[in-house]
Amino acid sequence: IIQLYVPLNWFGTYYRAIQKNFVDMENMFDLLREEQEVIDAPGALPIAMKRGGVEFRNVSFGYLPERVILKNITFSVPPGKTVALVGPSGSGKSTIIRLLFRFYDVDTGSIIVDDQNVKTVTQESLRRAIGVVPQDTVLFNNTIKYNISYGRIGASDTEVVQAARGADIHDRIQTFPSGYDTEVGERGLRLSGGEKQRVAIARTLLKAPIIVLLDEATSALDTQTERNIQGALSEVCTNRTTIIVAHRLSTIIHADEILVLKEGEIVERGTHLNLVGQEGVYAAMWKQQLQSRDNSSVENSLEQSVDS
Ligand code: ATP
């Protein structure tokens, strides 16, 4: 199972605090920042966001000096385009996302957002420009309205409804006992994984970031839920620079570029059609996912196809 952004061993003493309080990745980053060595450069200015172009230039990185995790990673996501990361567990997908958030600094190479090296800008401004849809969204024990409006505190009711519609969860909310005022979370109405992910999407729609990072849920979803999520995801990606960590290849058929990672290296890259035509790693993963679908097994997660 993917542990995007925050492996347990980072949690340390913050674990409890996070469990209680964290709502989204940005928050978690704030909590964890104190543990990080990354600090703003003296006199760092806020990033000047334009259209959200992202570039990795020959990036190498290891959490520990003796173990290189990413090796010479180069790719770019032009403004508004979508790049998908796939590959077996441990291949470095989440690490790429963490570096883009500047959770860590690269060892060599550079990460450039709208022509600015992320090392030179304030972390706060960088993170404000990036929205994250995590695979597991933790909800506040509060109303569904509050949970959505957290994407942008102060959003009007109309904006909240609009975001919920965009995330394809409005109709569902209408069926809740008190509509938008229904209490959700541990002590209220429990939402399913798919519903929670749509709440995260609604929040991100409200936040309206220029760059979006998506961590697709690994858990198997039923076909209808998957269809709803797909619709909501494409809504949140439209006209935004998007990086998606994908587990179901069906999600990324339309990505502008797919990077196949293996042991920290990009071993294949191209569009879905290019890659299925190549008889390589991706084509094998694709075949396996089709097969597991045919066998109507619930597991079409990439991890399992690759690991087995
Ligand atoms: P998954 O799909 O399972 O999440 P991934 O492709 O996202 O995998 P990463 O989470 O990027 O993989 O991990 C890449 C490698 O880095 C793994 O070998 C992992 O053990 C290691 N790693 C991740 N986080 C840390 C950390 N905080 N300290 C040390 N090593 C880490």
Boltz pocket constraint, residues with backbone or C-beta under 6 A from the ligand:
constraints:
  - pocket:
      binder: B
      contacts: [[A, 1], [A, 2], [A, 3], [A, 4], [A, 7], [A, 10], [A, 63], [A, 64], [A, 69], [A, 87], [A, 88], [A, 89], [A, 90], [A, 91], [A, 92], [A, 93], [A, 94], [A, 95], [A, 96]]
      max_distance: 6.0
